[in-house]
Amino acid sequence: MRFPPRIKRIGAVSTLVAAVLLGGPALPTATAAPPTAAVRIAAVGDICESKLPPEAHETLDLIEQGGPFPYPQDGTVFQNREGILPDQPDGYYHEYTVETPGSDDRGARRIVTGEKQQEDYYTADHYASFDLVDYTC
């Protein structure tokens, strides 16, 4: 039988109170089982600007200039459906294509920008992972 968290806390408090009143050691109580639902932990790496592929530099230059962009999807709102980037309100992130040599389509590489100055994320694997671009190295 599962109890709400507050019931478990009351049980732990009553054990402590009993130990204090009776002068005995507080016995450990059963701990709550970990949640059954998987918890997704967002992790973002980092990459030095100098380590980006040349095509990413071209995309960053286009973003800085305000375009023109090679694909109609460039500059559209990025939804962060994967939940990897920090949670922000809708419309906070925008995505841009990073050309992939030899690809017949847009390829998998993107720059995703946030609203802060130099808040640019690079992904080479179509949103499976992100690296924050570090402009100081």
C-alpha positions in Angstrom: 0.0 0.0 0.0 1.4 3.4 -0.9 0.9 6.3 1.4 1.0 10.0 0.5 4.3 11.6 1.3 2.9 13.6 4.3 1.8 10.3 5.9 5.3 9.0 5.6 6.7 12.2 7.1 4.3 12.0 10.0 5.4 8.4 10.6 9.0 9.5 10.7 8.2 12.4 13.1 6.2 10.1 15.4 9.2 7.7 15.6 11.4 10.6 16.5 9.0 11.9 19.1 8.6 8.5 20.6 12.4 8.1 20.8 12.7 11.5 22.5 9.9 10.9 25.0 11.0 7.3 25.8 14.7 8.1 25.8 15.6 5.4 23.3 17.4 5.6 20.0 15.3 6.7 17.0 14.9 3.6 14.8 15.1 4.1 11.1 11.8 3.9 9.3 11.2 2.5 5.8 12.2 5.0 3.2 9.9 5.9 0.4 10.4 4.0 -2.8 11.8 6.0 -5.7 9.2 7.3 -8.1 8.2 4.8 -10.8 8.1 7.4 -13.5 11.4 8.1 -15.2 12.8 11.5 -14.5 14.5 13.1 -17.4 17.5 15.2 -16.4 18.4 17.8 -19.0 22.1 18.0 -19.7 23.8 20.5 -22.0 27.5 20.3 -22.8 29.6 23.1 -24.1 31.8 23.6 -27.1 34.4 26.2 -27.9 33.4 28.5 -30.8 36.7 27.6 -32.4 35.8 23.9 -32.4 32.5 24.4 -34.4 32.5 23.3 -38.0 33.0 26.1 -40.6 29.3 25.8 -41.6 28.2 26.6 -38.1 30.3 29.8 -38.2 28.5 30.7 -41.4 25.2 30.2 -39.7 26.2 32.2 -36.7 27.3 35.0 -39.1 23.9 34.9 -40.9 22.1 35.1 -37.5 24.2 38.1 -36.5 23.3 39.8 -39.8 19.6 38.9 -39.6 19.8 36.7 -42.8 19.0 36.0 -45.5 18.7 32.4 -44.5 18.8 29.4 -47.0 15.8 27.6 -45.6 12.3 28.8 -44.8 12.4 27.0 -41.4 15.4 29.1 -40.3 14.4 31.5 -37.5 11.3 29.6 -36.5 10.4 28.9 -32.9 12.2 25.9 -31.5 9.8 24.0 -29.2 12.3 22.2 -27.0 10.1 19.1 -27.1 13.1 16.9 -26.1 13.4 18.9 -22.9 17.2 19.0 -23.1 17.6 22.8 -23.1 16.7 24.8 -20.0 12.9 25.3 -19.6 11.8 28.6 -21.0 8.5 30.1 -22.2 7.3 29.3 -25.7 9.0 31.5 -28.3 12.3 31.8 -26.3 14.3 29.6 -28.6 14.7 29.8 -32.4 16.4 27.3 -34.7 18.7 27.7 -37.7 20.1 25.2 -40.2 23.8 24.4 -40.2 24.6 23.1 -43.7 25.8 19.5 -43.8 28.2 18.8 -46.6 26.9 16.0 -48.9 23.4 16.1 -47.5 20.5 16.3 -49.9 18.3 18.0 -47.3 18.8 20.2 -44.3 20.8 17.5 -42.5 20.9 17.1 -38.7 23.0 20.1 -37.6 21.4 23.2 -36.1 22.1 26.3 -34.1 19.4 27.0 -31.6 19.4 30.5 -30.1 18.0 31.8 -26.8 17.1 35.3 -26.0 20.2 36.1 -24.0 23.3 37.6 -25.7 25.5 34.8 -27.1 23.1 32.1 -25.9 23.6 29.8 -28.8 23.4 26.0 -28.7 24.9 23.6 -31.4 23.5 20.2 -32.2 25.0 17.8 -34.7 22.5 15.1 -34.1 19.1 16.7 -34.7 18.3 17.7 -31.1 19.5 14.5 -29.4 22.2 16.5 -27.6 23.2 20.2 -27.4 26.4 22.1 -26.6 26.3 25.7 -25.5 28.7 27.7 -27.6 31.5 29.1 -25.5 32.8 32.4 -27.0 35.6 32.8 -24.5 37.9 30.0 -25.7 
